[in-house]
Amino acid sequence: MVTTKLVTAEELEAMDEDARYELIRGELRPMSPVGDPHGTLLFRVGSPVDRHINENLLGRLSGGDVGIILESDPDTVLAADMAFFRELPRSFTDIEEGFVRQRPTLVVEIASPSDSKQDLRQKGMQFLDAGVPHVWLVESRTRSVSWIGQDRIERVFRVGDILDGGDLIPGFRLAVVDIIR
C-alpha cells in the first residue's frame, strides 16, 4: 500500500513562489504559467471592476492567482484569477499576508487555452461549493462571460450584452465586447 503525505496550506505557502500549485484536499496540483490572451482578459475585466469598486468604496479586488483557502484538514487552496471582497480594510497594511482565509463575494476565472469548458466550470463549482456566492467565468473561445450564483443558474453574457453588476457590484456595467474584442 502506497500512501501519499498530504500537504497543508501552510506548507504550500512556504514553498518558493516560482513553484505554482493549487492544493486539492492535501494533494498538490501543478499550475502552468498563464499567457495571452489570459493576461489581457485579466486586465480588461479587472481594471474596470477595480476602478468602479474603488470609486464607490464597495470593497477591494485582489488578483493574479490569489490563493484562497477553501477547506481544511485536508486543505484545499485554489488560485483565483480575481477575487472581490465587499469588506474594506481600514488601510492597505490591514490586509493579511499570505493565502486568503475569508470568502470572497465574487471570484472571476478566465479560461486559459489549455482549460476545457468542463475544467473551468468545475473550478467555478468548487468555489461555489465552498460558499463563494458568485463566480464569473470568462471564455475567449466562446466570447462570453458566464455568471453563476449559489442557485447554480448560469447567466451567459455574449458580445452585444452588457455585464451588469446588479446587487453584487451596484452601478457596474461593462460591455462584453470591451472584454473580448
N, C-alpha and C positions, 0 to 999 in steps of 0.2 A: 504494500500500500504506500503510495507516494502522497505526502502532504505538502502543501504549499504554505509558507509562512505568510500570513495576511499582513498587509502594510496599513499603518494608521495614517490619518490625515496629518498628524504631527511629523511623521517620518517623511511623507511626501513633501510637506512644506520645507523640510530641512534639506531636501535634495538640491543639487545645482540647478539654477534657473534655466540652464540650457537643456536639462532633461525635461521633456514635455510629455506629461502623463495626465490622465484622469484616473480616478480611483473608483472602481465599482465593487462595492461590498468587500473591500480589502484587497482586491486584485488590481494591479497596475494595468492600464490600457494605454499604449503609446499613442501619441498625437503627432501628426506631421505638422511642420510649419505651414502657415497659410500663405497663399499667393494671391494674385489677382485673378478674377475680379472681386474676390472675397474682401480684400483690404479696401478697395474703392467703395464697395457697398457698405462696409462698416462706417465709413465717414459720411456717405450720402444719407444714411439713416441717423447715425449718431449725432452729427453736427446740428441738424435742425432740432432734434429732440432735446439735446443738451442745452442749446440756446433758449428754447421755449421754457424748459423747466427752471432754468436759472433766472430768466427774466421775470418769471411768475412765482418764484420761490416755492415750487411744487415738490422739490426733493433733490435728489442727485443721481447722476448717471455714472456708472463705472463700466469700463470696457477693456478689451484686449485680453480675452480669455481669463477673466477674473474667476478664481477658484471659489466655489460655493459649496459648503459642507451641507449635504442633504440628509445623510443618515450617519448614525454612529453605532459602532460595535456590531458588525463590521462597518467600517467607514465608507461612505460614498462622497466623492468630491468631483463635481463636474465643472468644466471651464465654460463659462458663458461668454459669448461674444460681447454682449452688453447686458447690464442689469440696472433697472431703475428702482430706486428706493425712495419711498414717499417721505421718510423721516429725514429731516435736515440735521446734520451735525452742527453743534454750536460753532465750530470752526474746523478748518481742514485738519488741524492737529488732533481733533477728536475722533477722526476715522481710525479705527483699529487696524494695525498692520496685520498682514497675513491673510489667510483664507477667511471668507465672509461666513459668519455663523447665522446671521439673520436672513429671513426670507425676503427676496426682492418682491416688489409688486408686479414687475414685468421682467421677463427675460427675452432678449432678442437673439435668435440664432440665424446665422447666414450660411447657406449651403456652400460648401467647398466643392470644386469639381469632382473630388473623389467620393462625396457623400451621395448616397442614393436617397430618393424621396423617403423611403422607408426608414433609413438611418436618421434623417433629420427629424421626422415625426416621432420616432422612438425616443430621441433625446428630449424633444419637447414634452413628450408624455412623462418622462422621468421627472422633469421639473414640476409639472402639474401634479403628479402623484405625491411629490414631496411637499406640496402646499403652496407652490408659487401660483398666484391667481390667474396670471395671463402670460401667454407666450406668443411672440410674433416669429414666424418662420419666413425668411426672405430667400427666394429662389430665382436666380438669374435665368436659369434654363426655361422656366415656365413664365418668367416675367411677372411674378406675383408675390404678394405678401399675404400669408395666412395668419389670422388672429384666432387663437384658440383659448377659451376660458375654462374655468372649472366645470362648466356644463358640457365640455368636450365637443361643443358645436364649432365647426370650423367656418369662419367667415373669410372668404377669399377676395382680396382686392387685386385688380389687374390694371394694366395700363389703361388710362381713361378714368379710373376710380381715384377717389381721394381717401387716404388713410386718415380717419378722424379719431382723435384721442378719446372721445367720449368722456365718461366719468373718470376714466383711468388717468388721462392727461388732459384736463379741461382746456379747451381752446386750441389744442394742437391739431393742425391739418397739414398733410403733405401729399402731394400728387405722386402716385406710384410711378408715373413716367419720370419724375425727378429723381427717383431712386434707381430705376432700371431703364436707362435710355440707351 
